[in-house]
Every structure is written in structure tokens, then in C-alpha cells.
Amino acid sequence: MNTPEWLKPGLIGAGFGAVAIAIVGFSWGGWVTGGKAEIMASNEAQAQVIAAMLPICIEQSRVDPESIALLATLEDTSRYQRSAMLMKTGWATMPGATDPDRKLANACAAELATSF
């Protein structure tokens, strides 16, 4: 099949244009792959779950009879050890769960630290 000579530059330009659009779209346009979108959705879902469970952790700290002493100890504890301390108190263990949640403990420690 004989194609016209003027068609070749148009096809080359369309090919380069498609590649350029893909590069610009993924670099600056905000396009993401399906795998990246799943990771982003999972991270957002985890953050929302932690935000929903945070009031439970705060309330567990308020009803604990030893909370005043534990909060004083929490204030003296270094920032990176606070979540481990909260996990030991049981405040980061949700009702019905057997193990504490580290991400919830981090969020709860940050929230309780603002009340000092």
C-alpha cells in the first residue's frame, strides 16, 4: 500500500505528541497508575479509621482511674516512646480487639500531648 508522502510527518508528530502528553500527564498532571491509586486509597482509609477511633482512645484515657499518673508520666516520656507507653496502658486497644494499634497510639499520644 502506498501512503502519501505528507502523511509520514503527521504520524510522527502524533506519536511524539502522545508520548509528550503521557509524560506531562504523569509528571505534572496528577495522573496515577491503578496501583498507586489503590495505595493512596488504602492510606486515606487507614487515616479515616484512625480519626474515627481516636475519640475512643481519648475517652479510655479519661475513664482510667490511673490516668492522672499515667498522663504525668506521658508528659515526661520522650516523644518517640509515647506510643509504646500508650500501647501498654491499653488505651490504644479498641473494644473487642486483643492487640493495641500502633497508629492509633501515635495519634492518641499526639492528641493527649496537646492537653498538657
Residue pairs with C-beta under 8 A, 6 or more apart in sequence:
25 31
26 32
32 40
46 103
50 101
50 103
50 104
50 107
51 107
53 94
53 101
53 104
54 104
54 107
54 108
54 111
56 94
56 95
57 86
57 91
57 92
57 104
57 105
57 107
57 108
57 111
58 108
58 111
58 112
60 90
60 91
61 67
61 70
61 71
61 89
61 91
61 108
61 112
64 70
64 89
64 91
70 85
70 89
71 112
71 115
71 116
73 85
74 82
74 85
74 86
74 109
74 112
74 113
75 113
75 116
77 85
79 113
82 105
82 106
82 109
82 113
83 92
83 102
83 105
83 106
83 109
84 105
85 109
86 92
86 100
86 105
86 108
86 109
86 112
87 93
87 100
87 102
87 105
90 100
91 105
91 108
92 100
92 101
92 102
92 104
92 105
92 108
93 99
93 100
93 101
94 101
94 104
